[in-house]
Amino acid sequence: MIRALALLLLLGFLVGCAPADNNGPLRAVQAFVAAIEARNVGAIIAGLEPSDWRAEIGPELRAYLAYLDSITIAQPNYRVLSNDGTVAVVQLTGTVRYVLAASGNSGERPVDLRLEVVRVGDKWYLRQLLLPDL
């Protein structure tokens, strides 16, 4: 009896210490980036943490994306910085390339972002963009 209880406690401890699965957070950020590159407002909103306000930002997103003819992230690199199984932080580095719709002007800038994602049920969603300390 004591051995069975000790075994159950050990198994519970090992399961609790098992490394968190990083595939979900990585896929959530990659899907979010793909939605931005496609300028797909519906997909962008679907990738955000479920909340009352996410439907309200649709018109604003459409307005901002109308300024861009295209946007891509060249050579993206995704890395999970932390993950407790419920909340994860994913770093995205690369080069953002864009073409403005009205003028046709283009440019590129290095990007180094940290995105917080949260697990709701069995799906991961973008919660916030973590800005660097100033």
Salt bridges, closest charged atoms under 4 A:
GLU49 OE1 - ARG127 NE 3.09
GLU108 OE1 - ARG97 NE 2.97
ASP112 OD1 - ARG114 NH1 2.95
GLU116 OE1 - ARG127 NH1 3.90
